[in-house]
Amino acid sequence: MRRKHYVPLCHQALAILEELKDFTYDVNGDHGFILTGCCDAMKPMSENTINEALSLIVFCIFKHMVFFVKYF
């Protein structure tokens, strides 16, 4: 089994993760993933899915920044 990976987060991020935990964690225990896979909730979301979502977010932000600079 892999070692646990700890990342320090601000209080706001921890509050959001606690809310998401109710929807995603296994009801029988304290194990699960916040970002679950689409076919199996006991597997993490694909790295490619996360990268694609981040790329889309960056593209949308860039598109709006160009629009703002161009017209204002």
trRosetta pair geometry for C-beta under 8 A, 3 or more apart (Angstrom, degrees):
i j d omega theta_ij theta_ji phi_ij phi_ji
9 13 4.1 -110 176 87 117 129
9 14 5.3 144 98 -54 118 83
9 17 7.4 57 107 -5 167 140
10 13 5.1 94 57 9 75 102
10 14 7.2 -141 97 -4 39 90
11 14 5.6 -56 -148 38 33 113
11 15 6.4 38 154 -24 66 103
12 15 5.8 -52 -152 31 31 113
12 16 6.7 30 152 -17 63 104
13 16 5.8 -53 -151 35 35 111
13 17 6.4 32 152 -17 66 107
14 17 5.7 -56 -146 39 33 111
14 18 6.3 38 154 -23 66 104
15 18 5.7 -51 -149 32 30 113
15 19 6.7 31 152 -17 62 103
16 19 5.8 -56 -155 35 33 111
16 20 6.4 28 151 -15 66 107
17 20 5.6 -55 -145 40 35 111
17 21 6.3 52 151 -38 64 98
17 34 6.2 -53 -143 -107 89 143
18 21 5.5 -41 -151 15 32 122
18 22 7.9 40 152 -23 56 91
19 22 6.4 -47 -172 17 38 110
19 23 7.9 19 143 -3 62 105
20 23 5.8 -65 -163 41 48 107
20 24 5.8 6 157 5 83 121
20 34 5.3 53 119 -149 132 96
21 24 6.4 -79 -133 51 27 90
21 25 5.0 13 -174 -17 74 122
21 32 7.6 128 -150 73 72 123
21 34 7.0 -49 -81 -99 63 87
22 25 7.3 -24 -90 29 12 100
24 32 5.7 160 129 142 79 129
24 33 6.4 -88 157 88 122 53
24 34 5.6 109 79 -134 158 33
24 35 7.8 -12 -146 -47 157 17
24 36 5.5 -174 -153 -24 106 116
24 41 7.3 -166 -160 -162 69 106
25 29 7.9 -122 165 86 101 60
25 30 7.0 -14 -177 -150 138 36
25 31 7.1 146 -157 84 93 24
25 32 3.6 173 -129 37 57 145
26 29 5.1 11 91 48 119 83
26 30 7.9 -61 61 -5 93 7
26 31 5.7 4 26 72 125 71
26 32 4.7 179 -9 -66 75 112
26 41 7.9 140 -79 123 76 115
26 42 7.5 39 -72 -97 117 87
29 32 7.8 152 84 -32 86 91
32 36 7.4 -37 178 -78 93 112
32 41 7.4 -18 -147 154 104 95
32 42 7.7 -87 -123 -114 69 55
33 36 4.8 135 79 -83 110 67
33 37 7.9 51 70 -11 151 69
33 41 7.6 -169 45 177 101 60
33 42 7.8 125 3 -156 109 23
33 43 7.5 -26 0 118 151 20
33 44 4.8 -175 -129 -100 154 70
33 45 7.2 -180 143 -11 137 75
35 44 6.4 44 88 -164 85 80
35 45 4.0 -64 143 4 100 128
35 50 6.9 52 158 -82 159 113
36 40 7.7 -130 176 103 99 47
36 41 4.6 -1 -172 -140 148 61
36 42 7.8 29 -144 -22 109 16
36 43 7.2 94 -163 72 71 51
36 44 7.0 -101 -123 -129 36 32
36 45 6.2 73 93 -52 14 82
37 40 5.1 14 75 58 125 69
37 41 7.0 -147 53 -87 73 23
37 43 4.2 0 -1 86 137 97
37 44 6.4 72 -43 99 90 20
37 45 5.5 170 -82 -95 50 41
37 46 6.7 77 -117 -32 93 75
38 45 7.7 68 -29 -121 71 80
38 49 7.9 168 -24 -101 109 159
39 43 7.7 0 72 47 81 126
40 43 4.4 53 90 13 111 109
45 49 5.3 -102 169 74 100 133
45 50 6.0 109 112 -50 118 98
46 49 4.2 97 66 -2 93 104
46 50 7.2 -164 94 -3 54 81
47 50 5.8 -55 -152 38 36 110
47 51 6.2 35 152 -18 68 108
48 51 5.6 -54 -143 39 32 111
48 52 6.2 35 157 -21 66 106
49 52 5.8 -55 -147 35 28 111
49 53 6.5 28 154 -18 63 106
50 53 5.8 -55 -149 36 31 111
50 54 6.4 28 155 -16 65 107
51 54 5.8 -56 -147 39 31 109
51 55 6.3 34 154 -21 65 107
52 55 5.7 -53 -147 35 31 113
52 56 6.4 32 154 -20 64 105
53 56 5.8 -54 -150 35 31 112
53 57 6.5 32 152 -19 64 105
54 57 5.6 -52 -148 35 34 113
54 58 6.4 32 155 -17 66 105
55 58 5.8 -55 -148 38 31 109
55 59 6.2 33 153 -21 65 107
56 59 5.6 -53 -145 36 31 113
56 60 6.4 30 156 -18 65 105
57 60 5.9 -56 -149 36 29 109
57 61 6.4 27 155 -17 64 107
58 61 5.8 -55 -147 38 31 111
58 62 6.2 31 155 -18 66 108
59 62 5.8 -58 -147 38 28 110
59 63 6.2 32 154 -23 65 107
60 63 5.6 -52 -145 34 30 114
60 64 6.5 25 157 -13 63 106
61 64 6.0 -60 -151 39 29 106
61 65 6.3 31 152 -22 65 108
62 65 5.6 -55 -147 35 32 113
62 66 6.4 32 156 -19 66 104
63 66 6.0 -54 -151 34 29 109
63 67 6.6 29 151 -18 62 107
64 67 5.5 -51 -147 36 36 114
64 68 6.2 38 154 -22 66 105
65 68 5.7 -53 -147 35 31 112
65 69 6.3 25 157 -13 65 107
66 69 6.0 -56 -144 41 30 106
66 70 6.0 30 157 -23 65 113
67 70 5.8 -59 -142 37 26 111
67 71 6.3 -9 171 9 64 114
68 71 6.9 -78 -141 49 19 87
68 72 5.7 -27 180 21 62 122
69 72 7.0 -74 -118 52 16 84
